[in-house]
């Protein structure tokens, strides 16, 4: 086993145990009580050998995180710097790929906005993968997101269409696939990494909603420089607890025009002399994005 001076990557979390890649092999380890951070997938950790035969190796240090993707929570178990409670899904990620299905489950562009906010809040770049292209449904107009610099690829995990574009998008990065239940995140992981065997399920119900098939977050390495983190799907994302000034910074088109506002503490909602509202009225800022900003601004605690 490697020395305790080396760092290793967490590739899966199972309740109170974590799986760490030690010398290229996945090994179940026990986090030491009182760690500064509880390990999540993607964390770089230091591990010491078991003290006696039959014991597990022990994670005794979690190194500082470069980036993180966290869902906001309503309980009090993990607290974010802004006062919002949070559940960190993965750490040290370069790119969040928001996977959306063209149909089944129904496509909701505003869900992209929510994931963009959480990804940018954690320091991640963002891209979009439109899956299930084989179903023959025309993709929605996502010009507003392309104008913000997002790369968007159209793929089919079933037929393989567009997978080369997706491979090019994620090459050399550690990426996280995230999105609604049933959009095909795990199917894309399997299509890109034939030995991954990520659990997949069918979309069901009258509304075509996905079932939660993936039950844990796992990291799959495609090559020496590329890795994918697959996450359980979600049905909703709360933004409650993000302060107004921080939320504005997470909407680039809002942040860019905030300096034109008459009042320094402008929330861009009702205040006179608001540069953001003026930009929306003139068409410089997309109204659909502004409406999403207002919805998140007033989301209940």
Secondary structure, DSSP 4 states (H G I P E B T S, - for coil): ---TTS-EEEEEEETTEEEEEETTEEEEEEEPTT-SS---BT-EEEEE--SSTTPPEEEEEEPPPS-EEEEEESSSSSB-TTS-EEEEEEES-SEEEEEEESSSSPP-HHHHHHHHHHHHHTT-EEEEEEE-GGG-PPPP--HHHHTTT-EEEE--TTT-TTHHHHHHHHTTSEEEEE-BTTS-HHHHHHHH-TT--------BTTTTBPP----S-EEEESSSS-EEEE---BS----TT--HHHHHHTSHHHHHHGGGSSSTT--SSS-TT-HHHHHHHHTSS-HHHHHHHHHHHT---
